[in-house]
Amino acid sequence: MRKPIAECPHGAAGLTERRPGLLARTFGSKGACEACGATEELRVCQTCGYVGCCESHEGHDEVHFEATGHPFIRPHRVPGSTDWLWCYGCKAYLA
């Protein structure tokens, strides 16, 4: 994993303040990519809750970013997995 950056000009600092229920929605309710149905390596858009597969599959999370401009994703719920926040605008993990 790349070293996280501390500052993001795309609004990460206010992410949870603007959307208080956001962390509860981080894991979404869908168990598969909304575009292709993949069930592994899923990511959740932190703006709208869209569930997409990561680049190691079809990359529908990035396709969603390119279509909508929603820059933030987190991993879909996986027992024992680590949590992180990625910004497509910065092309970096955020600390």
Phi and psi restraints in degrees (range 20) as a CNS / XPLOR table:
assign (resid 1 and name C) (resid 2 and name N)
       (resid 2 and name CA) (resid 2 and name C) 1.0 -67.6 20.0 2
assign (resid 2 and name N) (resid 2 and name CA)
       (resid 2 and name C) (resid 3 and name N) 1.0 159.3 20.0 2
assign (resid 2 and name C) (resid 3 and name N)
       (resid 3 and name CA) (resid 3 and name C) 1.0 -69.6 20.0 2
assign (resid 3 and name N) (resid 3 and name CA)
       (resid 3 and name C) (resid 4 and name N) 1.0 129.1 20.0 2
assign (resid 3 and name C) (resid 4 and name N)
       (resid 4 and name CA) (resid 4 and name C) 1.0 -66.3 20.0 2
assign (resid 4 and name N) (resid 4 and name CA)
       (resid 4 and name C) (resid 5 and name N) 1.0 150.4 20.0 2
assign (resid 4 and name C) (resid 5 and name N)
       (resid 5 and name CA) (resid 5 and name C) 1.0 -98.2 20.0 2
assign (resid 5 and name N) (resid 5 and name CA)
       (resid 5 and name C) (resid 6 and name N) 1.0 154.3 20.0 2
assign (resid 5 and name C) (resid 6 and name N)
       (resid 6 and name CA) (resid 6 and name C) 1.0 -91.2 20.0 2
assign (resid 6 and name N) (resid 6 and name CA)
       (resid 6 and name C) (resid 7 and name N) 1.0 -26.3 20.0 2
assign (resid 6 and name C) (resid 7 and name N)
       (resid 7 and name CA) (resid 7 and name C) 1.0 -125.1 20.0 2
assign (resid 7 and name N) (resid 7 and name CA)
       (resid 7 and name C) (resid 8 and name N) 1.0 143.2 20.0 2
assign (resid 7 and name C) (resid 8 and name N)
       (resid 8 and name CA) (resid 8 and name C) 1.0 -137.6 20.0 2
assign (resid 8 and name N) (resid 8 and name CA)
       (resid 8 and name C) (resid 9 and name N) 1.0 126.0 20.0 2
assign (resid 8 and name C) (resid 9 and name N)
       (resid 9 and name CA) (resid 9 and name C) 1.0 -81.6 20.0 2
assign (resid 9 and name N) (resid 9 and name CA)
       (resid 9 and name C) (resid 10 and name N) 1.0 4.2 20.0 2
assign (resid 9 and name C) (resid 10 and name N)
       (resid 10 and name CA) (resid 10 and name C) 1.0 -98.9 20.0 2
assign (resid 10 and name N) (resid 10 and name CA)
       (resid 10 and name C) (resid 11 and name N) 1.0 8.3 20.0 2
assign (resid 10 and name C) (resid 11 and name N)
       (resid 11 and name CA) (resid 11 and name C) 1.0 101.2 20.0 2
assign (resid 11 and name N) (resid 11 and name CA)
       (resid 11 and name C) (resid 12 and name N) 1.0 14.5 20.0 2
assign (resid 11 and name C) (resid 12 and name N)
       (resid 12 and name CA) (resid 12 and name C) 1.0 -63.6 20.0 2
assign (resid 12 and name N) (resid 12 and name CA)
       (resid 12 and name C) (resid 13 and name N) 1.0 -34.1 20.0 2
assign (resid 12 and name C) (resid 13 and name N)
       (resid 13 and name CA) (resid 13 and name C) 1.0 -59.0 20.0 2
assign (resid 13 and name N) (resid 13 and name CA)
       (resid 13 and name C) (resid 14 and name N) 1.0 -35.8 20.0 2
assign (resid 13 and name C) (resid 14 and name N)
       (resid 14 and name CA) (resid 14 and name C) 1.0 -100.3 20.0 2
assign (resid 14 and name N) (resid 14 and name CA)
       (resid 14 and name C) (resid 15 and name N) 1.0 12.8 20.0 2
assign (resid 14 and name C) (resid 15 and name N)
       (resid 15 and name CA) (resid 15 and name C) 1.0 -55.7 20.0 2
assign (resid 15 and name N) (resid 15 and name CA)
       (resid 15 and name C) (resid 16 and name N) 1.0 -53.5 20.0 2
assign (resid 15 and name C) (resid 16 and name N)
       (resid 16 and name CA) (resid 16 and name C) 1.0 -77.1 20.0 2
assign (resid 16 and name N) (resid 16 and name CA)
       (resid 16 and name C) (resid 17 and name N) 1.0 -25.7 20.0 2
assign (resid 16 and name C) (resid 17 and name N)
       (resid 17 and name CA) (resid 17 and name C) 1.0 -70.1 20.0 2
assign (resid 17 and name N) (resid 17 and name CA)
       (resid 17 and name C) (resid 18 and name N) 1.0 -37.1 20.0 2
assign (resid 17 and name C) (resid 18 and name N)
       (resid 18 and name CA) (resid 18 and name C) 1.0 -74.4 20.0 2
assign (resid 18 and name N) (resid 18 and name CA)
       (resid 18 and name C) (resid 19 and name N) 1.0 -31.3 20.0 2
assign (resid 18 and name C) (resid 19 and name N)
       (resid 19 and name CA) (resid 19 and name C) 1.0 -129.8 20.0 2
assign (resid 19 and name N) (resid 19 and name CA)
       (resid 19 and name C) (resid 20 and name N) 1.0 81.6 20.0 2
assign (resid 19 and name C) (resid 20 and name N)
       (resid 20 and name CA) (resid 20 and name C) 1.0 -56.0 20.0 2
assign (resid 20 and name N) (resid 20 and name CA)
       (resid 20 and name C) (resid 21 and name N) 1.0 -30.5 20.0 2
assign (resid 20 and name C) (resid 21 and name N)
       (resid 21 and name CA) (resid 21 and name C) 1.0 -87.4 20.0 2
assign (resid 21 and name N) (resid 21 and name CA)
       (resid 21 and name C) (resid 22 and name N) 1.0 4.9 20.0 2
assign (resid 21 and name C) (resid 22 and name N)
       (resid 22 and name CA) (resid 22 and name C) 1.0 -58.7 20.0 2
assign (resid 22 and name N) (resid 22 and name CA)
       (resid 22 and name C) (resid 23 and name N) 1.0 -45.5 20.0 2
assign (resid 22 and name C) (resid 23 and name N)
       (resid 23 and name CA) (resid 23 and name C) 1.0 -64.1 20.0 2
assign (resid 23 and name N) (resid 23 and name CA)
       (resid 23 and name C) (resid 24 and name N) 1.0 -32.6 20.0 2
assign (resid 23 and name C) (resid 24 and name N)
       (resid 24 and name CA) (resid 24 and name C) 1.0 -66.8 20.0 2
assign (resid 24 and name N) (resid 24 and name CA)
       (resid 24 and name C) (resid 25 and name N) 1.0 -30.9 20.0 2
assign (resid 24 and name C) (resid 25 and name N)
       (resid 25 and name CA) (resid 25 and name C) 1.0 -87.8 20.0 2
assign (resid 25 and name N) (resid 25 and name CA)
       (resid 25 and name C) (resid 26 and name N) 1.0 -7.7 20.0 2
assign (resid 25 and name C) (resid 26 and name N)
       (resid 26 and name CA) (resid 26 and name C) 1.0 -48.7 20.0 2
assign (resid 26 and name N) (resid 26 and name CA)
       (resid 26 and name C) (resid 27 and name N) 1.0 -39.8 20.0 2
assign (resid 26 and name C) (resid 27 and name N)
       (resid 27 and name CA) (resid 27 and name C) 1.0 -91.7 20.0 2
assign (resid 27 and name N) (resid 27 and name CA)
       (resid 27 and name C) (resid 28 and name N) 1.0 -6.8 20.0 2
assign (resid 27 and name C) (resid 28 and name N)
       (resid 28 and name CA) (resid 28 and name C) 1.0 56.1 20.0 2
assign (resid 28 and name N) (resid 28 and name CA)
       (resid 28 and name C) (resid 29 and name N) 1.0 170.7 20.0 2
assign (resid 28 and name C) (resid 29 and name N)
       (resid 29 and name CA) (resid 29 and name C) 1.0 -106.4 20.0 2
assign (resid 29 and name N) (resid 29 and name CA)
       (resid 29 and name C) (resid 30 and name N) 1.0 -9.6 20.0 2
assign (resid 29 and name C) (resid 30 and name N)
       (resid 30 and name CA) (resid 30 and name C) 1.0 -85.4 20.0 2
assign (resid 30 and name N) (resid 30 and name CA)
       (resid 30 and name C) (resid 31 and name N) 1.0 139.6 20.0 2
assign (resid 30 and name C) (resid 31 and name N)
       (resid 31 and name CA) (resid 31 and name C) 1.0 -103.1 20.0 2
assign (resid 31 and name N) (resid 31 and name CA)
       (resid 31 and name C) (resid 32 and name N) 1.0 11.4 20.0 2
assign (resid 31 and name C) (resid 32 and name N)
       (resid 32 and name CA) (resid 32 and name C) 1.0 -150.5 20.0 2
assign (resid 32 and name N) (resid 32 and name CA)
       (resid 32 and name C) (resid 33 and name N) 1.0 158.4 20.0 2
assign (resid 32 and name C) (resid 33 and name N)
       (resid 33 and name CA) (resid 33 and name C) 1.0 -59.4 20.0 2
assign (resid 33 and name N) (resid 33 and name CA)
       (resid 33 and name C) (resid 34 and name N) 1.0 132.2 20.0 2
assign (resid 33 and name C) (resid 34 and name N)
       (resid 34 and name CA) (resid 34 and name C) 1.0 -70.4 20.0 2
assign (resid 34 and name N) (resid 34 and name CA)
       (resid 34 and name C) (resid 35 and name N) 1.0 -16.3 20.0 2
assign (resid 34 and name C) (resid 35 and name N)
       (resid 35 and name CA) (resid 35 and name C) 1.0 -95.6 20.0 2
assign (resid 35 and name N) (resid 35 and name CA)
       (resid 35 and name C) (resid 36 and name N) 1.0 -41.9 20.0 2
assign (resid 35 and name C) (resid 36 and name N)
       (resid 36 and name CA) (resid 36 and name C) 1.0 -123.6 20.0 2
assign (resid 36 and name N) (resid 36 and name CA)
       (resid 36 and name C) (resid 37 and name N) 1.0 -10.9 20.0 2
assign (resid 36 and name C) (resid 37 and name N)
       (resid 37 and name CA) (resid 37 and name C) 1.0 87.5 20.0 2
assign (resid 37 and name N) (resid 37 and name CA)
       (resid 37 and name C) (resid 38 and name N) 1.0 3.0 20.0 2
assign (resid 37 and name C) (resid 38 and name N)
       (resid 38 and name CA) (resid 38 and name C) 1.0 -58.3 20.0 2
assign (resid 38 and name N) (resid 38 and name CA)
       (resid 38 and name C) (resid 39 and name N) 1.0 146.7 20.0 2
assign (resid 38 and name C) (resid 39 and name N)
       (resid 39 and name CA) (resid 39 and name C) 1.0 -116.7 20.0 2
assign (resid 39 and name N) (resid 39 and name CA)
       (resid 39 and name C) (resid 40 and name N) 1.0 3.5 20.0 2
assign (resid 39 and name C) (resid 40 and name N)
       (resid 40 and name CA) (resid 40 and name C) 1.0 -118.5 20.0 2
assign (resid 40 and name N) (resid 40 and name CA)
       (resid 40 and name C) (resid 41 and name N) 1.0 154.1 20.0 2
assign (resid 40 and name C) (resid 41 and name N)
       (resid 41 and name CA) (resid 41 and name C) 1.0 53.8 20.0 2
assign (resid 41 and name N) (resid 41 and name CA)
       (resid 41 and name C) (resid 42 and name N) 1.0 50.9 20.0 2
assign (resid 41 and name C) (resid 42 and name N)
       (resid 42 and name CA) (resid 42 and name C) 1.0 -89.4 20.0 2
assign (resid 42 and name N) (resid 42 and name CA)
       (resid 42 and name C) (resid 43 and name N) 1.0 149.6 20.0 2
assign (resid 42 and name C) (resid 43 and name N)
       (resid 43 and name CA) (resid 43 and name C) 1.0 -126.5 20.0 2
assign (resid 43 and name N) (resid 43 and name CA)
       (resid 43 and name C) (resid 44 and name N) 1.0 149.3 20.0 2
assign (resid 43 and name C) (resid 44 and name N)
       (resid 44 and name CA) (resid 44 and name C) 1.0 -118.4 20.0 2
assign (resid 44 and name N) (resid 44 and name CA)
       (resid 44 and name C) (resid 45 and name N) 1.0 126.3 20.0 2
assign (resid 44 and name C) (resid 45 and name N)
       (resid 45 and name CA) (resid 45 and name C) 1.0 -66.7 20.0 2
assign (resid 45 and name N) (resid 45 and name CA)
       (resid 45 and name C) (resid 46 and name N) 1.0 129.3 20.0 2
assign (resid 45 and name C) (resid 46 and name N)
       (resid 46 and name CA) (resid 46 and name C) 1.0 -84.5 20.0 2
assign (resid 46 and name N) (resid 46 and name CA)
       (resid 46 and name C) (resid 47 and name N) 1.0 -2.0 20.0 2
assign (resid 46 and name C) (resid 47 and name N)
       (resid 47 and name CA) (resid 47 and name C) 1.0 -94.6 20.0 2
assign (resid 47 and name N) (resid 47 and name CA)
       (resid 47 and name C) (resid 48 and name N) 1.0 -45.4 20.0 2
assign (resid 47 and name C) (resid 48 and name N)
       (resid 48 and name CA) (resid 48 and name C) 1.0 -125.0 20.0 2
assign (resid 48 and name N) (resid 48 and name CA)
       (resid 48 and name C) (resid 49 and name N) 1.0 -8.3 20.0 2
assign (resid 48 and name C) (resid 49 and name N)
       (resid 49 and name CA) (resid 49 and name C) 1.0 88.2 20.0 2
assign (resid 49 and name N) (resid 49 and name CA)
       (resid 49 and name C) (resid 50 and name N) 1.0 5.7 20.0 2
assign (resid 49 and name C) (resid 50 and name N)
       (resid 50 and name CA) (resid 50 and name C) 1.0 -58.6 20.0 2
assign (resid 50 and name N) (resid 50 and name CA)
       (resid 50 and name C) (resid 51 and name N) 1.0 137.8 20.0 2
assign (resid 50 and name C) (resid 51 and name N)
       (resid 51 and name CA) (resid 51 and name C) 1.0 -107.3 20.0 2
assign (resid 51 and name N) (resid 51 and name CA)
       (resid 51 and name C) (resid 52 and name N) 1.0 122.2 20.0 2
assign (resid 51 and name C) (resid 52 and name N)
       (resid 52 and name CA) (resid 52 and name C) 1.0 -134.4 20.0 2
assign (resid 52 and name N) (resid 52 and name CA)
       (resid 52 and name C) (resid 53 and name N) 1.0 157.7 20.0 2
assign (resid 52 and name C) (resid 53 and name N)
       (resid 53 and name CA) (resid 53 and name C) 1.0 -81.9 20.0 2
assign (resid 53 and name N) (resid 53 and name CA)
       (resid 53 and name C) (resid 54 and name N) 1.0 157.2 20.0 2
assign (resid 53 and name C) (resid 54 and name N)
       (resid 54 and name CA) (resid 54 and name C) 1.0 -83.8 20.0 2
assign (resid 54 and name N) (resid 54 and name CA)
       (resid 54 and name C) (resid 55 and name N) 1.0 178.4 20.0 2
assign (resid 54 and name C) (resid 55 and name N)
       (resid 55 and name CA) (resid 55 and name C) 1.0 -65.2 20.0 2
assign (resid 55 and name N) (resid 55 and name CA)
       (resid 55 and name C) (resid 56 and name N) 1.0 -20.4 20.0 2
assign (resid 55 and name C) (resid 56 and name N)
       (resid 56 and name CA) (resid 56 and name C) 1.0 -74.4 20.0 2
assign (resid 56 and name N) (resid 56 and name CA)
       (resid 56 and name C) (resid 57 and name N) 1.0 -6.4 20.0 2
assign (resid 56 and name C) (resid 57 and name N)
       (resid 57 and name CA) (resid 57 and name C) 1.0 -114.9 20.0 2
assign (resid 57 and name N) (resid 57 and name CA)
       (resid 57 and name C) (resid 58 and name N) 1.0 -112.1 20.0 2
assign (resid 57 and name C) (resid 58 and name N)
       (resid 58 and name CA) (resid 58 and name C) 1.0 -99.9 20.0 2
assign (resid 58 and name N) (resid 58 and name CA)
       (resid 58 and name C) (resid 59 and name N) 1.0 -9.4 20.0 2
assign (resid 58 and name C) (resid 59 and name N)
       (resid 59 and name CA) (resid 59 and name C) 1.0 70.9 20.0 2
assign (resid 59 and name N) (resid 59 and name CA)
       (resid 59 and name C) (resid 60 and name N) 1.0 32.3 20.0 2
assign (resid 59 and name C) (resid 60 and name N)
       (resid 60 and name CA) (resid 60 and name C) 1.0 -70.1 20.0 2
assign (resid 60 and name N) (resid 60 and name CA)
       (resid 60 and name C) (resid 61 and name N) 1.0 -18.5 20.0 2
assign (resid 60 and name C) (resid 61 and name N)
       (resid 61 and name CA) (resid 61 and name C) 1.0 -65.6 20.0 2
assign (resid 61 and name N) (resid 61 and name CA)
       (resid 61 and name C) (resid 62 and name N) 1.0 -42.6 20.0 2
assign (resid 61 and name C) (resid 62 and name N)
       (resid 62 and name CA) (resid 62 and name C) 1.0 -71.6 20.0 2
assign (resid 62 and name N) (resid 62 and name CA)
       (resid 62 and name C) (resid 63 and name N) 1.0 -35.7 20.0 2
assign (resid 62 and name C) (resid 63 and name N)
       (resid 63 and name CA) (resid 63 and name C) 1.0 -60.1 20.0 2
assign (resid 63 and name N) (resid 63 and name CA)
       (resid 63 and name C) (resid 64 and name N) 1.0 -41.3 20.0 2
assign (resid 63 and name C) (resid 64 and name N)
       (resid 64 and name CA) (resid 64 and name C) 1.0 -61.8 20.0 2
assign (resid 64 and name N) (resid 64 and name CA)
       (resid 64 and name C) (resid 65 and name N) 1.0 -44.7 20.0 2
assign (resid 64 and name C) (resid 65 and name N)
       (resid 65 and name CA) (resid 65 and name C) 1.0 -58.8 20.0 2
assign (resid 65 and name N) (resid 65 and name CA)
       (resid 65 and name C) (resid 66 and name N) 1.0 -47.3 20.0 2
assign (resid 65 and name C) (resid 66 and name N)
       (resid 66 and name CA) (resid 66 and name C) 1.0 -62.7 20.0 2
assign (resid 66 and name N) (resid 66 and name CA)
       (resid 66 and name C) (resid 67 and name N) 1.0 -33.9 20.0 2
assign (resid 66 and name C) (resid 67 and name N)
       (resid 67 and name CA) (resid 67 and name C) 1.0 -80.2 20.0 2
assign (resid 67 and name N) (resid 67 and name CA)
       (resid 67 and name C) (resid 68 and name N) 1.0 -30.9 20.0 2
assign (resid 67 and name C) (resid 68 and name N)
       (resid 68 and name CA) (resid 68 and name C) 1.0 -112.6 20.0 2
assign (resid 68 and name N) (resid 68 and name CA)
       (resid 68 and name C) (resid 69 and name N) 1.0 -25.6 20.0 2
assign (resid 68 and name C) (resid 69 and name N)
       (resid 69 and name CA) (resid 69 and name C) 1.0 81.5 20.0 2
assign (resid 69 and name N) (resid 69 and name CA)
       (resid 69 and name C) (resid 70 and name N) 1.0 7.7 20.0 2
assign (resid 69 and name C) (resid 70 and name N)
       (resid 70 and name CA) (resid 70 and name C) 1.0 -75.9 20.0 2
assign (resid 70 and name N) (resid 70 and name CA)
       (resid 70 and name C) (resid 71 and name N) 1.0 109.6 20.0 2
assign (resid 70 and name C) (resid 71 and name N)
       (resid 71 and name CA) (resid 71 and name C) 1.0 -84.8 20.0 2
assign (resid 71 and name N) (resid 71 and name CA)
       (resid 71 and name C) (resid 72 and name N) 1.0 -17.3 20.0 2
assign (resid 71 and name C) (resid 72 and name N)
       (resid 72 and name CA) (resid 72 and name C) 1.0 -106.1 20.0 2
assign (resid 72 and name N) (resid 72 and name CA)
       (resid 72 and name C) (resid 73 and name N) 1.0 132.5 20.0 2
assign (resid 72 and name C) (resid 73 and name N)
       (resid 73 and name CA) (resid 73 and name C) 1.0 -133.1 20.0 2
assign (resid 73 and name N) (resid 73 and name CA)
       (resid 73 and name C) (resid 74 and name N) 1.0 156.3 20.0 2
assign (resid 73 and name C) (resid 74 and name N)
       (resid 74 and name CA) (resid 74 and name C) 1.0 -135.4 20.0 2
assign (resid 74 and name N) (resid 74 and name CA)
       (resid 74 and name C) (resid 75 and name N) 1.0 161.1 20.0 2
assign (resid 74 and name C) (resid 75 and name N)
       (resid 75 and name CA) (resid 75 and name C) 1.0 -68.1 20.0 2
assign (resid 75 and name N) (resid 75 and name CA)
       (resid 75 and name C) (resid 76 and name N) 1.0 146.3 20.0 2
assign (resid 75 and name C) (resid 76 and name N)
       (resid 76 and name CA) (resid 76 and name C) 1.0 -68.5 20.0 2
assign (resid 76 and name N) (resid 76 and name CA)
       (resid 76 and name C) (resid 77 and name N) 1.0 159.0 20.0 2
assign (resid 76 and name C) (resid 77 and name N)
       (resid 77 and name CA) (resid 77 and name C) 1.0 -59.4 20.0 2
assign (resid 77 and name N) (resid 77 and name CA)
       (resid 77 and name C) (resid 78 and name N) 1.0 121.6 20.0 2
assign (resid 77 and name C) (resid 78 and name N)
       (resid 78 and name CA) (resid 78 and name C) 1.0 -136.7 20.0 2
assign (resid 78 and name N) (resid 78 and name CA)
       (resid 78 and name C) (resid 79 and name N) 1.0 119.8 20.0 2
assign (resid 78 and name C) (resid 79 and name N)
       (resid 79 and name CA) (resid 79 and name C) 1.0 -52.5 20.0 2
assign (resid 79 and name N) (resid 79 and name CA)
       (resid 79 and name C) (resid 80 and name N) 1.0 128.6 20.0 2
assign (resid 79 and name C) (resid 80 and name N)
       (resid 80 and name CA) (resid 80 and name C) 1.0 81.4 20.0 2
assign (resid 80 and name N) (resid 80 and name CA)
       (resid 80 and name C) (resid 81 and name N) 1.0 -0.1 20.0 2
assign (resid 80 and name C) (resid 81 and name N)
       (resid 81 and name CA) (resid 81 and name C) 1.0 -81.2 20.0 2
assign (resid 81 and name N) (resid 81 and name CA)
       (resid 81 and name C) (resid 82 and name N) 1.0 158.5 20.0 2
assign (resid 81 and name C) (resid 82 and name N)
       (resid 82 and name CA) (resid 82 and name C) 1.0 -85.1 20.0 2
assign (resid 82 and name N) (resid 82 and name CA)
       (resid 82 and name C) (resid 83 and name N) 1.0 156.5 20.0 2
assign (resid 82 and name C) (resid 83 and name N)
       (resid 83 and name CA) (resid 83 and name C) 1.0 -104.0 20.0 2
assign (resid 83 and name N) (resid 83 and name CA)
       (resid 83 and name C) (resid 84 and name N) 1.0 144.3 20.0 2
assign (resid 83 and name C) (resid 84 and name N)
       (resid 84 and name CA) (resid 84 and name C) 1.0 -154.4 20.0 2
assign (resid 84 and name N) (resid 84 and name CA)
       (resid 84 and name C) (resid 85 and name N) 1.0 167.5 20.0 2
assign (resid 84 and name C) (resid 85 and name N)
       (resid 85 and name CA) (resid 85 and name C) 1.0 -127.6 20.0 2
assign (resid 85 and name N) (resid 85 and name CA)
       (resid 85 and name C) (resid 86 and name N) 1.0 127.5 20.0 2
assign (resid 85 and name C) (resid 86 and name N)
       (resid 86 and name CA) (resid 86 and name C) 1.0 -112.8 20.0 2
assign (resid 86 and name N) (resid 86 and name CA)
       (resid 86 and name C) (resid 87 and name N) 1.0 138.4 20.0 2
assign (resid 86 and name C) (resid 87 and name N)
       (resid 87 and name CA) (resid 87 and name C) 1.0 -113.3 20.0 2
assign (resid 87 and name N) (resid 87 and name CA)
       (resid 87 and name C) (resid 88 and name N) 1.0 117.5 20.0 2
assign (resid 87 and name C) (resid 88 and name N)
       (resid 88 and name CA) (resid 88 and name C) 1.0 -67.7 20.0 2
assign (resid 88 and name N) (resid 88 and name CA)
       (resid 88 and name C) (resid 89 and name N) 1.0 -31.3 20.0 2
assign (resid 88 and name C) (resid 89 and name N)
       (resid 89 and name CA) (resid 89 and name C) 1.0 -62.3 20.0 2
assign (resid 89 and name N) (resid 89 and name CA)
       (resid 89 and name C) (resid 90 and name N) 1.0 -41.5 20.0 2
assign (resid 89 and name C) (resid 90 and name N)
       (resid 90 and name CA) (resid 90 and name C) 1.0 -88.5 20.0 2
assign (resid 90 and name N) (resid 90 and name CA)
       (resid 90 and name C) (resid 91 and name N) 1.0 -15.7 20.0 2
assign (resid 90 and name C) (resid 91 and name N)
       (resid 91 and name CA) (resid 91 and name C) 1.0 53.5 20.0 2
assign (resid 91 and name N) (resid 91 and name CA)
       (resid 91 and name C) (resid 92 and name N) 1.0 48.7 20.0 2
assign (resid 91 and name C) (resid 92 and name N)
       (resid 92 and name CA) (resid 92 and name C) 1.0 -155.7 20.0 2
assign (resid 92 and name N) (resid 92 and name CA)
       (resid 92 and name C) (resid 93 and name N) 1.0 155.2 20.0 2
assign (resid 92 and name C) (resid 93 and name N)
       (resid 93 and name CA) (resid 93 and name C) 1.0 -75.8 20.0 2
assign (resid 93 and name N) (resid 93 and name CA)
       (resid 93 and name C) (resid 94 and name N) 1.0 147.1 20.0 2
assign (resid 93 and name C) (resid 94 and name N)
       (resid 94 and name CA) (resid 94 and name C) 1.0 -107.5 20.0 2
assign (resid 94 and name N) (resid 94 and name CA)
       (resid 94 and name C) (resid 95 and name N) 1.0 139.1 20.0 2
